[in-house]
Amino acid sequence: RSSPFPTPPRPGPSSVVDSGCTADAIIKPAHASALGLRSLGPSQMNIRDAGGGITRGRHRTAIEINSATGAAGSATVAPIRDSLESTTKYADEGFVVVQHPHFDGITVHRKEDVV
């Protein structure tokens, strides 16, 4: 039986979407390693969590945010529990972000692909 919902994402590293995250992304080291993300030098970022704790970023890296143009966003690799990703970078690139409670996640679409 076919589902009215889009195909769920492929298994692999995932991140928590955080509309309040002011960085493009904060990636835990295991995910950065699994994705083959290279270090672009030390990070000066301090990450404040909801409990008031501060975690220092290890290094900077880049992540692709637009597969059509190859545009990249900055990311920080830091020892955090879950990788975080801001939705702002997608909106800034002109994409539409759709939350799917059924899949407990989001999808990102080009404006012309959304009816």
URURMO-V992737 format. One line per field, one symbol per residue. phi: phi as a letter, one per 20 degrees, with the letter a starting at -180 (. if undefined). psi: psi as a letter, one per 40 degrees, with the letter a starting at -180 (. if undefined). burial: # if it has 16 or more other ideal C-beta (glycine too) atoms within 10 Angstrom, else .. A space follows every 50 residues. Layout:
phi->???
psi->???
burial->???
This chain:
phi->.eefeffffffqgcceecfefeegacdfgffgffemfefdofedfddeef enfcdefebebccfdbffdmgddebdebfdfcfdceegffffeneddded gfelaccccfgfeee
psi->hiieiihiiiiahiihhheeheidihhiddddddefhihfiiiehhhhid eeihhhidiiaiihehddeehiiiihhigidiiihiedddddeeihhhhg ddefaiihiideeh.
burial->..............#..#..#.######..##....#.....#.#.#... ......#####.#.##......######.#..########....#..... .......#.......
